[in-house]
């Protein structure tokens, strides 16, 4: 009888032990972005520590965390999530806290807490990049080049389909900016019922011409296929399609929405220590700068800025392609995570109702 | 049939048992009962693995799902995931709610209770959890909890003033109504939300604001599209099944492969193939444009809308209609129709009165299969449905994966399950489930 129970127990648990101790599972967003992390973080980490990295992708790595933690069957050690998701998951007690003192200081000795951009270090999360949602277009499919966020909503002068992320976040802000609300006032306006009505009214004007996307790899594809003439997109994806693959795509920086991506460790991660080791390794000054040479996302450390060089083709200077470059910040909005943590449910409900009508 | 035949078992049972014994002297009745109970146990052990499997993977999870739709302890209990320690939340407030009937204006005692509870929230780090539960019903309240809990230690009497000073929304009667409901983990509010209803300040059930109504509309759309897809599948499958059933075996086997091959192909592969075909720069549009039937400017929009969902789902579900139809058509003796014809029936009458009625069990089985699968379809509408081709299952997935409001997802799923059971019951009353022939 005892042997039987032991056999059964081992059969049940062996599924959970698929990951051995010397291995870290990192979940990220796939495509060019995951590639940049594999090149800049995973490979050097494995070379130095011998710990193997198992890289998995999701449309949004925040989504499987709750299910895994609540079911008590966590398979992810590190996830790369957006700002509001990091705060929300942390508040709900689904993430391990990360003590920022484990992070290495900058080369000049500045402690990590001062070296990271403001807001980049949270109770449960460490930011690695600054990215942005931008509007991009295909130069071959637009007679005149659009140059502002207004043009995205101007079907008469710029005919053709538009690609938009199927989510209230960023979409509503862009609609308001296109409707003439200055970036600084967007969240104040969106906090009122009239403001929300105004954003949806603006979206109504192009509703029948929208193609909705969900995965970050979709917009460059939709643009290259000619399925849409303009689309919102993550700026790094467009950069890689344009510079890396030679697609005729351009970014319009007007009305860009900046956000952090942060590393988090789900509560009960099977290899927590190795996960923290990975995060501390990956977010040091040099690694963050290295990642920027694979995709045009800004490093979250101030000290990395000076080390950012050229793209992996060896000739394209990365600095002007960063969302944080001075020239690109003309009309830029910083995503307000507190607003979205609070209003996510309500606005997405309304967004879903609007979509279904 | 069994009524007429001679049944030896019954005969034995009816025989006078008194005094009859087996060869080793035991009463016959006892020996028989023993043998029968052995047989029953053997049968039970044979099905036990399946029973355990169904219990573990089907009954228990669905039970949990149904339970979650009426139970949410976000505001009443905190469980530390690491250590498993459970801490009851909002206990002081619960007592105050118990002592004061609904509609009482929160007084100093109420705010003092709230302040004490906020302190607990801060200690066990459950402010986000409690705020999320309230936020489901009153948007914007989440950050009030996290902020207030952060400052809970600094709160001093008079508490009412101190808390209202943090955020005057703490005096909102709606918030107190929602908190009163939430101090009980059992609630029907998620079912209300799943039917576009909510409770107002006084606890009366009212419709939610028109621009947030979505679920009833999607339930109706799911039902309508599923019926339409079932009907289209029937229209397409009937002639195919008839052809398969009447052709010589060698030819029909070859054709059968054409039905089965897509059936065996991955759902995702078939859906993405439709995307390649239907998109505006896709094969169908390109062909129409190059043939000059369509201007380059007027390419048809056949995807990312309802049409895309209908086309792709009809194709994917077609085999579920063809196979049951084929299985009832194959054994139909062709001489019945020939007899009808020789007796003077037109080919239409012969079909209508003789052939068609014999295929009804197959139609019933196929329609039920296709309909039930269509109602729960999720991946295909998500990929090709765009905005107006979404079904209720897409919103269930949204609440499972993105908004993380599992109770609402469970309530929506339970309503869907209930709806299907109701339709099944109706089907049984109208057509009779015995008339079902699956193969």
Interface residues (C-beta under 8 A of the other chain):
Chain A: X60 X63 X64 X66 X67 X69 X88 X90 X91 X92 X93 X94 X161 X200 X207 X210 X211 X212 X225 X226 X227 X267 X268 X338 X341 X342 X343 X344 X345 X346 X348 X349 X350 X352 X353 X354 X355 X356 X357
Chain B: X78 X80 X81 X82 X125 X126 X127 X128 X129 X131 X132 X135 X136 X139 X140 X141 X142 X143 X146 X211 X212 X213 X214 X217 X218 X221 X279 X280 X281 X304 X386 X387 X388 X390 X395 X398 X400 X401 X402 X403 X404 X405
